[in-house]
C-alpha cells in the first residue's frame, strides 16, 4: 500500500513545488479542500514557515525556514516509507523520456521555414499533428512510471491523470493545454513532476546529472 502523505506536508510540498500560490491552487496541488488549505497555510504562517503577499497577484510562499522544514520532513518521509529506490526508479524512467519531451515542446513552439526556425503560428496542420502525435507517445511512455510512483507515495497519484487530462484536451483541439503557462498544461504538469522527483530525492536541479 502506498505511503499516505499527511495534509500538512502536502501543503508544504505544494508551496515548495509551485513557489507562489493562493489557497485554491495550494488546495488543488495538495489534494485537500480549500478550507483545509487555508487553515493549514495559516498555521504554517504562524510558525514562520510561510509568508503571504497581497497585491495584483496574491498568494503564499515558503520562508527560508519553511523550505528547510520541508526538506527535512520530505527526507524523513522517504526514509520512513522505505521508498527511495522506487522513487529513484521512477525518476530515472522519467529522465529517459525528458529530452524527448523537451524536443516535443520545441517542435510545438517552432517550425522551420526555408531552413530557418521561426515561431510556430500553427498554420501548418501537418507540423502540429506530428507534435501532438509525439506528445501522445510521450504520455503513453510516462504513464506506467507515474502509476508505479503512486504505488510508493500516494501524493504522486494525481500526476498520471493530470497529464492524461491535458493530453486529451490537446487532442480535442484545445491546444493551449500543450505548453501554456499558468494553467495545468502538459508542460506545466511535466515540469512540476520533474521538480517533485528532484525535491523528493534531494537533488538540486542545477546539479542534476553531475554525479
Secondary structure, DSSP 4 states (H G I P E B T S, - for coil): --B---HHHHHHHHHHHHSSB-HHHHHHHHTS-HHHHHHHHHHHHHTTSEEEE-SSS-EEEE-HHHHHHHHHHHHHHHHHHT-HHHHHHHHHHHHHHHHHHHHHHHHHHEEEETTEEEE--S--HHHHHHHHHHHHHHHHHHHHHHHHHHHHBGGGHHHHHHHHHHHHHHHTT-THHHH-TTTT-HHHHHHHHHHHHHHHHT--GGGTT--
